[in-house]
Amino acid sequence: MSVHEESRQGTASGPAVPGSGAGAAADVLAIIETALGVRLPIKIRCWDGSEAGNPDADATLVLVNSRALSRLLWAPNELGLVRAYVSGDLDFEGDIYSVLDMQDVIKRIAYHEKVGLTAGQRLRALATVAKLGALGMPPAPPPEELRPRRGPIHTKSRDAASISHHYDVGNDFYRLILGPSMVYSCAYWTEQPSETYRLENAQHDKCELICTKLSLRPGMRMLDVGCGWGSLAIHAASKHGVSVVGVTLSQEQAAFARARVEAEGLSDRVEIRIQDYRDVVDGPYDAISSVGMSEHVGLAKMTAYTQTLMNLLPPGGRLLNHAIASVRTLPAPSRRDSGFIQRYIFPDGEVPPLSTTLDALEKVGFEVRDSQALREHYGLTLRAWVDNLRDAWPQAVEMVGEARARTWLLYLAACALAFEHGNITIHQVVAVRQGERAASGLPLTRTEWLNG
């Protein structure tokens, strides 16, 4: 039974010993462990039925055919594993979190440590691979993989193409994952998940938290940058009486959001535009929300981004920037297109540390008034999305094909673990455009502000 059909909890340990079993599995496990420099706490099964590793492991890595080994040989890193899994040459059995939650391996990848084989090890591995019948030309990457692109990044046209690659997958597919809230960003869990407190409740509470931090009042004008499927804009207009302009570069998001706005009877208060944030010129707005959008801006463009948004606010106007943040040194630019996220999920996406975002805000004259870390909240959110996808697996495969469905399952589950282990984090930052008297409009205490 594959990982898409069964979920089990637990971890396993126990190294593979080369030559400890007949068939391909022992040799394959030895090659992988040598390349990674760590022992894998899982079991491996190969196309010939042989197995190696801990027989009591709750998770099994299955090499469906010899092409899986060829992919790993030609790209002995994260990308090779992803290509093998997305193409169906490699599969998982058991709980996907048990497969992915291999701490020694995750740490090496997260810290960008050298992974691979020495010249001597590579020669020995080649001899083994030849014996197993897996030599040959490199297999073509799956069609879902976006090839590295040339030219400058974060131009308007390239950003539009990147957004389309990720978001124009199909609104029905996103509905399977996101649920009825149709919010594709970290929820705010005021309770632990339960039968009575679900993802849609936590997403409602996130929208309310944002509106509270922006101190929205009837008659105010709000800009929602990267408005997605319109959930926050609709919440702000219906619950707080503000007029909202939401901008997105996704055609499918805009069509869906406009239909929702009309169905809610809010067409007089909510406008959804297909527009780059750099082209918004009809300020001032009393408040601006940017949720899950600045990751697409680019490190080199962060100060220009904050300047653009500040220019759209009056003195005392507030910005809430909700964004994923790195927690350690970023990889070198030469690695920009080398990983799973860049090739399959977020082309040109860049995740700066919180300090970079704060510096960009302060450089242009914003006063940073509040920052809240929501790392644990994103772990819970991602696990809820994984559950939704697995529960609707046959429908997902029918909608987008098995390869793309596999891509999303791997992406969401890996990200859940990354947030849970602190390899990456997320912050909501509130900043105020300073005026002549430097009045923020905030009460003296945070309790008054958030509960007032």
Backbone torsions as a table, in degrees:
resi	resn	phi	psi	omega
1	MET	NA	130.7	-174.1
2	SER	-83.4	170.0	-178.8
3	VAL	-62.0	-23.4	-178.9
4	HIS	-76.1	-13.9	-174.9
5	GLU	-112.3	-15.6	-175.9
6	GLU	-142.8	143.4	176.6
7	SER	-129.1	122.6	178.5
8	ARG	-130.7	150.3	-179.3
9	GLN	-99.5	156.2	174.7
10	GLY	131.4	165.3	176.7
11	THR	-127.2	164.9	-179.8
12	ALA	-141.4	158.1	177.2
13	SER	-143.3	162.2	179.9
14	GLY	133.6	119.7	-175.5
15	PRO	-78.8	157.8	170.3
16	ALA	-86.0	142.0	177.9
17	VAL	-113.0	116.4	-178.6
18	PRO	-53.3	132.4	177.3
19	GLY	82.2	4.6	-176.4
20	SER	-80.8	-7.8	179.3
21	GLY	-149.6	156.6	179.5
22	ALA	-74.5	153.0	177.3
23	GLY	94.0	-169.5	-169.9
24	ALA	-81.4	-25.9	-166.5
25	ALA	-59.2	-46.1	-177.5
26	ALA	-62.5	-41.9	179.3
27	ASP	-66.4	-41.4	-179.7
28	VAL	-64.5	-45.3	-179.9
29	LEU	-62.4	-39.2	178.8
30	ALA	-63.2	-41.9	178.8
31	ILE	-63.2	-46.2	-177.9
32	ILE	-64.3	-44.0	-179.1
33	GLU	-66.6	-35.3	176.8
34	THR	-65.5	-43.2	-179.8
35	ALA	-64.4	-40.2	-178.4
36	LEU	-82.0	-24.1	-178.0
37	GLY	77.4	14.5	179.2
38	VAL	-140.7	163.1	175.3
39	ARG	-89.4	137.8	-179.5
40	LEU	-88.0	130.1	-178.5
41	PRO	-86.6	33.1	-178.3
42	ILE	-133.3	176.0	177.7
43	LYS	-104.0	150.3	176.1
44	ILE	-119.3	137.3	172.3
45	ARG	-124.1	136.6	-178.2
46	CYS	-108.6	171.7	-174.9
47	TRP	-60.3	-19.4	179.8
48	ASP	-92.2	5.2	179.4
49	GLY	89.7	-6.8	-179.8
50	SER	-74.2	153.1	-179.7
51	GLU	-132.2	152.7	176.3
52	ALA	-150.4	157.3	-178.8
53	GLY	105.9	-162.6	-177.4
54	ASN	-74.6	116.0	-177.7
55	PRO	-66.8	-16.9	-179.2
56	ASP	-97.9	8.2	-178.5
57	ALA	-63.0	144.3	178.4
58	ASP	-85.1	-2.6	179.8
59	ALA	-136.7	143.0	-179.3
60	THR	-130.2	131.8	173.3
61	LEU	-92.5	122.7	-173.7
62	VAL	-111.6	117.0	171.8
63	LEU	-88.8	104.0	-172.2
64	VAL	-67.2	-33.4	-179.3
65	ASN	-151.5	172.7	-177.3
66	SER	-68.7	-19.8	177.7
67	ARG	-62.5	-29.7	176.5
68	ALA	-59.2	-44.1	178.6
69	LEU	-66.2	-39.0	177.5
70	SER	-60.9	-41.3	178.4
71	ARG	-62.5	-41.7	179.6
72	LEU	-67.6	-32.8	-180.0
73	LEU	-70.4	-42.2	-177.4
74	TRP	-77.7	-24.1	175.8
75	ALA	-137.4	77.6	-173.6
76	PRO	-77.3	60.6	-176.8
77	ASN	-157.6	-165.7	179.9
78	GLU	-53.8	-40.9	-174.6
79	LEU	-67.5	-37.9	177.9
80	GLY	-63.8	-42.1	177.6
81	LEU	-63.1	-42.7	-179.2
82	VAL	-64.5	-45.8	179.9
83	ARG	-59.5	-42.0	-179.3
84	ALA	-64.9	-41.1	-178.3
85	TYR	-71.6	-47.2	-177.6
86	VAL	-61.8	-38.2	-178.2
87	SER	-76.4	-12.0	-179.0
88	GLY	89.5	3.8	177.4
89	ASP	-74.9	-20.7	179.8
90	LEU	-131.1	144.6	179.8
91	ASP	-140.3	169.5	175.5
92	PHE	-117.5	148.5	167.6
93	GLU	-123.8	144.1	-177.0
94	GLY	94.0	-156.9	-176.2
95	ASP	-81.2	125.3	-178.0
96	ILE	-61.5	-31.2	178.6
97	TYR	-67.4	-34.6	176.7
98	SER	-66.0	-35.8	178.6
99	VAL	-67.8	-45.7	-174.7
100	LEU	-82.6	-23.8	-173.7
101	ASP	-86.8	62.2	176.9
102	MET	-106.6	98.5	-166.5
103	GLN	-57.3	-45.3	-177.9
104	ASP	-63.2	-39.3	179.8
105	VAL	-69.7	-45.5	-179.0
106	ILE	-59.9	-43.2	-178.9
107	LYS	-62.6	-41.3	-179.8
108	ARG	-64.2	-41.7	179.0
109	ILE	-70.3	-43.5	-177.6
110	ALA	-63.0	-36.7	-179.9
111	TYR	-91.9	7.6	176.4
112	HIS	56.5	40.3	175.9
113	GLU	-73.8	157.4	-178.1
114	LYS	-66.0	126.1	177.7
115	VAL	-124.0	129.7	179.8
116	GLY	154.3	-166.9	-175.7
117	LEU	-117.5	145.9	171.8
118	THR	-71.6	171.4	-179.5
119	ALA	-59.3	-44.2	179.9
120	GLY	-66.4	-42.8	178.4
121	GLN	-63.9	-36.5	-179.4
122	ARG	-66.3	-40.1	178.3
123	LEU	-62.6	-43.8	179.3
124	ARG	-65.6	-38.9	178.6
125	ALA	-64.8	-39.1	179.1
126	LEU	-62.8	-39.9	178.4
127	ALA	-63.6	-41.3	178.4
128	THR	-65.4	-43.4	-179.3
129	VAL	-64.0	-39.4	177.7
130	ALA	-62.1	-40.6	178.3
131	LYS	-62.0	-33.6	-178.2
132	LEU	-86.5	-3.3	176.4
133	GLY	77.7	29.4	-176.6
134	ALA	-112.5	10.3	176.7
135	LEU	-76.4	160.7	178.7
136	GLY	148.2	-175.1	178.1
137	MET	-68.6	156.1	179.4
138	PRO	-61.2	130.5	176.9
139	PRO	-63.5	146.1	179.2
140	ALA	-65.0	139.9	176.1
141	PRO	-61.2	155.2	176.4
142	PRO	-59.7	150.0	179.8
143	PRO	-58.9	-22.8	-179.0
144	GLU	-71.5	-14.3	-178.5
145	GLU	-80.2	128.4	177.1
146	LEU	-86.1	123.9	-179.1
147	ARG	-71.1	152.4	176.5
148	PRO	-56.0	139.7	-176.4
149	ARG	-108.7	148.7	179.6
150	ARG	-96.0	165.3	175.0
151	GLY	91.8	174.3	-177.0
152	PRO	-66.5	143.1	177.9
153	ILE	-94.9	161.7	176.3
154	HIS	63.6	29.8	161.2
155	THR	-75.6	163.4	-177.6
156	LYS	-62.7	-41.2	-178.0
157	SER	-69.9	-39.6	-179.6
158	ARG	-70.3	-38.7	176.4
159	ASP	-61.7	-40.7	179.0
160	ALA	-62.0	-40.6	178.7
161	ALA	-66.6	-39.4	179.1
162	SER	-64.7	-42.8	179.1
163	ILE	-63.8	-42.9	179.7
164	SER	-62.0	-39.8	179.9
165	HIS	-57.0	-39.4	-174.9
166	HIS	-89.8	-42.6	-168.7
167	TYR	-96.1	-24.6	-178.1
168	ASP	-90.4	50.0	178.7
169	VAL	-89.7	-20.9	-177.5
170	GLY	130.2	123.2	-177.9
171	ASN	-63.1	-34.4	179.5
172	ASP	-66.1	-35.8	176.9
173	PHE	-65.8	-44.4	178.0
174	TYR	-63.4	-35.2	179.3
175	ARG	-63.3	-36.5	176.7
176	LEU	-58.5	-41.5	-176.0
177	ILE	-80.3	-48.2	-170.2
178	LEU	-82.3	-22.7	-176.8
179	GLY	80.5	-171.1	-172.5
180	PRO	-64.0	-23.1	-178.9
181	SER	-70.2	-27.4	-177.0
182	MET	50.7	46.9	176.6
183	VAL	-116.3	121.0	-175.8
184	TYR	-108.7	62.0	175.8
185	SER	-160.1	169.4	-174.8
186	CYS	-57.7	126.9	175.9
187	ALA	-78.5	170.4	178.6
188	TYR	-119.8	105.3	-172.1
189	TRP	-92.1	102.8	176.9
190	THR	-83.1	-8.9	173.2
191	GLU	-140.0	163.7	172.5
192	GLN	-69.2	147.5	177.7
193	PRO	-56.6	138.5	-179.6
194	SER	-158.0	-178.9	178.1
195	GLU	-65.2	-27.4	-178.2
196	THR	-101.1	-12.5	178.0
197	TYR	-129.7	99.8	-171.9
198	ARG	-108.7	-177.1	-179.7
199	LEU	-55.2	-43.5	-177.5
200	GLU	-64.7	-31.0	175.2
201	ASN	-67.5	-42.6	179.6
202	ALA	-67.0	-34.1	177.2
203	GLN	-70.9	-37.1	173.6
204	HIS	-59.5	-44.2	-178.7
205	ASP	-67.4	-31.5	175.1
206	LYS	-65.4	-46.4	178.5
207	CYS	-60.1	-40.8	179.6
208	GLU	-67.7	-38.2	177.7
209	LEU	-60.3	-43.8	179.6
210	ILE	-63.6	-45.5	-179.8
211	CYS	-63.2	-37.0	178.5
212	THR	-66.7	-44.1	179.9
213	LYS	-63.7	-31.0	178.1
214	LEU	-84.9	-4.5	-179.7
215	SER	51.2	50.2	-178.3
216	LEU	-69.0	140.7	178.6
217	ARG	-137.5	154.8	178.8
218	PRO	-53.1	138.2	178.8
219	GLY	93.5	-13.8	178.8
220	MET	-74.5	162.0	179.7
221	ARG	-117.9	127.6	-174.1
222	MET	-124.8	141.6	173.0
223	LEU	-109.4	127.1	177.1
224	ASP	-110.4	104.4	-176.3
225	VAL	-85.4	122.4	-174.5
226	GLY	72.2	60.0	-168.2
227	CYS	-76.9	-6.9	178.4
228	GLY	60.0	-133.4	-177.8
229	TRP	-91.5	16.0	169.9
230	GLY	87.9	7.2	-173.2
231	SER	-64.3	-47.2	-179.6
232	LEU	-66.7	-41.9	179.6
233	ALA	-60.2	-44.0	179.5
234	ILE	-65.5	-41.2	179.1
235	HIS	-62.7	-46.1	-178.1
236	ALA	-63.5	-40.2	-178.7
237	ALA	-72.6	-43.3	-174.7
238	SER	-79.1	-34.8	-176.0
239	LYS	-95.3	-23.1	-174.0
240	HIS	-124.9	0.4	172.1
241	GLY	69.6	24.9	-179.3
242	VAL	-98.3	161.9	171.3
243	SER	-94.0	134.6	-172.6
244	VAL	-127.3	135.9	166.3
245	VAL	-110.7	120.6	176.9
246	GLY	-109.8	134.1	180.0
247	VAL	-120.9	140.5	176.9
248	THR	-147.8	158.0	174.6
249	LEU	-100.4	-1.6	-178.1
250	SER	-92.0	122.7	178.2
251	GLN	-62.9	-43.6	-176.2
252	GLU	-69.2	-39.4	176.4
253	GLN	-60.6	-46.4	-177.0
254	ALA	-61.0	-44.5	179.9
255	ALA	-61.4	-43.4	-179.9
256	PHE	-65.2	-46.1	-177.8
257	ALA	-63.4	-41.7	179.8
258	ARG	-62.6	-40.0	178.5
259	ALA	-65.0	-39.6	177.8
260	ARG	-64.1	-43.5	-179.8
261	VAL	-59.5	-45.3	-180.0
262	GLU	-64.3	-42.3	-179.5
263	ALA	-64.3	-31.1	179.1
264	GLU	-83.5	-3.5	-179.0
265	GLY	70.1	32.4	-175.1
266	LEU	-114.0	17.3	-176.1
267	SER	-61.5	-23.5	178.9
268	ASP	-80.9	-11.2	-177.0
269	ARG	-122.0	-15.0	-178.5
270	VAL	-126.5	126.0	175.6
271	GLU	-118.9	127.1	178.2
272	ILE	-107.8	124.6	-178.7
273	ARG	-118.3	145.4	165.4
274	ILE	-90.4	99.7	-170.0
275	GLN	-157.1	139.3	172.1
276	ASP	-73.5	138.6	-178.9
277	TYR	-57.8	-26.4	-179.9
278	ARG	-71.6	-13.2	-179.3
279	ASP	-101.9	3.7	177.3
280	VAL	-79.2	119.3	-175.5
281	VAL	-130.0	6.6	-174.0
282	ASP	-100.7	41.0	173.8
283	GLY	-72.5	178.9	3.9
284	PRO	-85.3	154.6	170.6
285	TYR	-110.1	145.6	178.8
286	ASP	-73.0	-28.7	-177.8
287	ALA	-151.3	150.2	178.1
288	ILE	-131.8	132.2	171.0
289	SER	-111.8	137.9	174.9
290	SER	-134.3	102.6	-171.4
291	VAL	-116.3	115.1	178.1
292	GLY	64.6	27.3	-176.3
293	MET	-114.1	-35.7	-172.9
294	SER	-68.2	-14.1	173.4
295	GLU	-63.4	-20.1	178.8
296	HIS	-91.2	-5.2	-172.3
297	VAL	-75.1	-43.6	-177.5
298	GLY	100.9	140.6	-176.9
299	LEU	-58.4	-41.8	-176.7
300	ALA	-70.3	-16.3	-175.9
301	LYS	-105.3	2.1	-172.7
302	MET	-61.5	-43.4	-179.0
303	THR	-68.0	-38.5	176.7
304	ALA	-64.5	-36.3	177.6
305	TYR	-62.4	-50.0	-178.8
306	THR	-66.4	-33.9	177.7
307	GLN	-66.0	-42.5	179.0
308	THR	-59.4	-44.6	-179.1
309	LEU	-70.3	-38.2	178.7
310	MET	-63.5	-36.9	179.8
311	ASN	-64.1	-19.7	-179.4
312	LEU	-91.8	-0.6	-178.9
313	LEU	-111.1	148.1	171.4
314	PRO	-82.8	168.3	172.3
315	PRO	-54.8	131.8	-176.6
316	GLY	89.1	-8.8	178.2
317	GLY	-69.3	148.7	-173.9
318	ARG	-111.4	146.6	172.6
319	LEU	-121.6	131.7	169.3
320	LEU	-112.5	118.3	179.1
321	ASN	-110.6	112.5	-177.0
322	HIS	-108.7	111.5	-171.1
323	ALA	-152.2	147.2	171.5
324	ILE	-66.1	145.4	-179.2
325	ALA	-136.3	144.5	174.1
326	SER	-78.1	159.9	-179.7
327	VAL	-119.0	7.9	178.7
328	ARG	-154.8	179.2	-177.1
329	THR	-56.3	134.3	-179.8
330	LEU	-73.9	154.2	175.9
331	PRO	-65.6	157.4	179.2
332	ALA	-63.8	151.3	-179.4
333	PRO	-54.8	-28.7	-178.6
334	SER	-64.7	-18.0	179.5
335	ARG	-93.9	5.7	-170.5
336	ARG	-55.4	-42.2	-174.0
337	ASP	-102.6	16.7	-170.1
338	SER	-94.1	-16.2	-170.3
339	GLY	-104.2	174.6	-178.3
340	PHE	-59.0	-49.8	-175.1
341	ILE	-60.5	-43.5	-178.0
342	GLN	-69.3	-39.9	-174.4
343	ARG	-80.4	-26.8	-172.1
344	TYR	-119.5	-28.6	-168.3
345	ILE	-114.4	-68.7	-173.8
346	PHE	-119.4	80.4	176.6
347	PRO	-60.5	134.6	178.8
348	ASP	69.9	5.5	177.1
349	GLY	-68.9	141.3	178.4
350	GLU	-137.0	131.0	-175.9
351	VAL	-113.9	100.6	-179.0
352	PRO	-80.9	160.3	170.8
353	PRO	-68.5	160.0	-179.6
354	LEU	-54.8	-38.0	-177.8
355	SER	-59.2	-34.9	178.9
356	THR	-67.0	-41.9	178.2
357	THR	-64.7	-44.9	179.8
358	LEU	-63.0	-41.1	178.8
359	ASP	-61.8	-42.0	179.7
360	ALA	-65.7	-36.7	177.8
361	LEU	-66.4	-45.5	-175.8
362	GLU	-73.3	-29.0	179.4
363	LYS	-60.7	-34.5	-175.2
364	VAL	-95.3	-1.7	175.0
365	GLY	111.3	6.2	173.3
366	PHE	-74.7	146.8	169.2
367	GLU	-102.8	116.2	179.4
368	VAL	-77.1	121.9	-175.3
369	ARG	-109.6	-18.6	-176.2
370	ASP	-163.1	142.4	172.8
371	SER	-141.1	129.5	-178.7
372	GLN	-126.7	123.8	177.7
373	ALA	-84.4	134.1	-177.7
374	LEU	-124.7	31.7	-172.7
375	ARG	-57.4	-49.4	-178.5
376	GLU	-63.6	-32.8	178.6
377	HIS	-63.3	-36.4	-179.6
378	TYR	-72.3	-33.3	175.1
379	GLY	-59.5	-44.9	177.9
380	LEU	-64.3	-40.5	-179.5
381	THR	-63.2	-46.5	-178.1
382	LEU	-65.0	-38.6	177.0
383	ARG	-64.4	-35.1	176.7
384	ALA	-66.3	-39.2	177.5
385	TRP	-66.0	-40.5	177.0
386	VAL	-60.5	-45.0	178.7
387	ASP	-59.7	-43.4	179.3
388	ASN	-61.0	-43.1	-178.8
389	LEU	-66.8	-43.7	-179.5
390	ARG	-66.7	-36.9	179.8
391	ASP	-66.6	-27.2	-177.9
392	ALA	-112.9	29.6	-173.1
393	TRP	-57.0	-47.1	179.9
394	PRO	-60.0	-40.4	178.5
395	GLN	-66.7	-39.1	179.4
396	ALA	-62.6	-44.9	179.7
397	VAL	-63.1	-39.8	178.9
398	GLU	-64.3	-36.0	-176.6
399	MET	-75.3	-46.5	-170.3
400	VAL	-123.0	-2.5	-177.6
401	GLY	91.1	153.7	-175.4
402	GLU	-65.5	-37.5	-177.0
403	ALA	-62.4	-45.9	-179.7
404	ARG	-69.8	-37.0	176.6
405	ALA	-62.1	-41.2	176.4
406	ARG	-61.7	-41.3	179.3
407	THR	-56.6	-45.5	-176.8
408	TRP	-71.6	-38.1	177.7
409	LEU	-62.4	-45.5	179.5
410	LEU	-62.6	-45.0	-179.4
411	TYR	-60.8	-49.9	-176.0
412	LEU	-67.8	-42.3	-178.7
413	ALA	-68.2	-41.9	179.1
414	ALA	-64.7	-39.1	179.2
415	CYS	-67.2	-36.8	177.5
416	ALA	-57.0	-46.3	179.9
417	LEU	-67.9	-37.2	179.9
418	ALA	-61.7	-40.9	177.2
419	PHE	-71.4	-40.6	-178.7
420	GLU	-64.4	-33.8	-177.8
421	HIS	-91.2	-0.9	177.7
422	GLY	78.5	17.5	175.4
423	ASN	-74.0	-18.2	179.3
424	ILE	-153.3	157.5	-176.3
425	THR	-141.2	-175.8	180.0
426	ILE	-150.2	143.1	-177.2
427	HIS	-134.5	143.8	164.1
428	GLN	-102.5	119.7	-179.6
429	VAL	-114.7	129.8	174.9
430	VAL	-107.7	126.7	179.0
431	ALA	-129.8	148.7	-177.5
432	VAL	-120.2	134.8	173.2
433	ARG	-73.7	121.6	-177.5
434	GLN	-71.9	146.3	174.6
435	GLY	-115.3	-169.5	-177.1
436	GLU	-61.1	-36.7	-178.8
437	ARG	-99.0	5.3	178.1
438	ALA	53.5	41.0	179.9
439	ALA	-87.1	123.5	-179.3
440	SER	-89.2	-23.1	-175.4
441	GLY	77.9	5.1	-179.4
442	LEU	-90.0	144.5	174.4
443	PRO	-68.8	174.4	-173.9
444	LEU	-70.7	-31.1	-177.0
445	THR	-118.1	152.7	178.8
446	ARG	-66.8	-34.0	178.6
447	THR	-61.9	-44.5	177.9
448	GLU	-60.3	-41.3	-176.0
449	TRP	-64.0	-50.6	-172.9
450	LEU	-84.4	-18.6	-178.6
451	ASN	-113.6	0.1	-175.4
452	GLY	-78.0	NA	NA
